[in-house]
Amino acid sequence: MITGLTILIAINCLLLMLVVLIQNPKGGGVDSTFGGQGATQMFGAARSTDFIEKLTWGLAILLFVLCIITALMVSGATGAGVIDVDNSGF
């Protein structure tokens, strides 16, 4: 299960990197280099920008949630943070 979550995090990170690179900052960007004009013509300039921005926020939130879930599962699986109290005299 932890391996599956790790793979999901890696895929999410790759998608997030691609979406950030596609965004068109004020000074231009990779958007026009890799066929951004087609996306602008298909969705319209404002709609493609809104979609990319929402996709970026969605992927960032998903990454945050997946990391929290994975951390909780790893700490539960290894027993990290659990104090074992026994009366051995220590």
URVEN-V91398 format. One record per residue. RES is the residue in three letters. OMEGA is omega in degrees with one decimal (* if undefined). Layout:
[[RES/OMEGA] [RES/OMEGA]]
//
This chain:
[[MET/179.8] [ILE/177.0] [THR/177.7] [GLY/177.5] [LEU/177.9] [THR/177.5] [ILE/177.0] [LEU/178.0] [ILE/179.8] [ALA/178.3] [ILE/179.1] [ASN/178.9] [CYS/178.0] [LEU/178.5] [LEU/179.3] [LEU/177.1] [MET/179.4] [LEU/-178.7] [VAL/178.8] [VAL/178.6] [LEU/-179.3] [ILE/-177.2] [GLN/-177.3] [ASN/177.2] [PRO/-175.7] [LYS/-176.4] [GLY/-175.7] [GLY/178.7] [GLY/-179.1] [VAL/-177.7] [ASP/-178.0] [SER/-178.9] [THR/-174.9] [PHE/173.9] [GLY/178.1] [GLY/179.6] [GLN/178.9] [GLY/178.3] [ALA/178.9] [THR/179.5] [GLN/-176.4] [MET/-176.9] [PHE/-169.6] [GLY/-173.9] [ALA/-176.6] [ALA/-177.3] [ARG/179.5] [SER/178.0] [THR/178.0] [ASP/-179.1] [PHE/-179.6] [ILE/179.8] [GLU/178.3] [LYS/177.8] [LEU/178.0] [THR/179.3] [TRP/179.7] [GLY/178.7] [LEU/178.9] [ALA/178.4] [ILE/178.1] [LEU/177.7] [LEU/178.9] [PHE/-178.4] [VAL/179.5] [LEU/178.9] [CYS/178.2] [ILE/-180.0] [ILE/179.8] [THR/179.0] [ALA/178.6] [LEU/179.6] [MET/179.7] [VAL/179.9] [SER/176.9] [GLY/-177.9] [ALA/-177.3] [THR/-178.8] [GLY/-179.9] [ALA/178.5] [GLY/179.1] [VAL/179.6] [ILE/178.3] [ASP/-178.0] [VAL/171.9] [ASP/-175.7] [ASN/-179.2] [SER/176.3] [GLY/179.8] [PHE/*]]
//
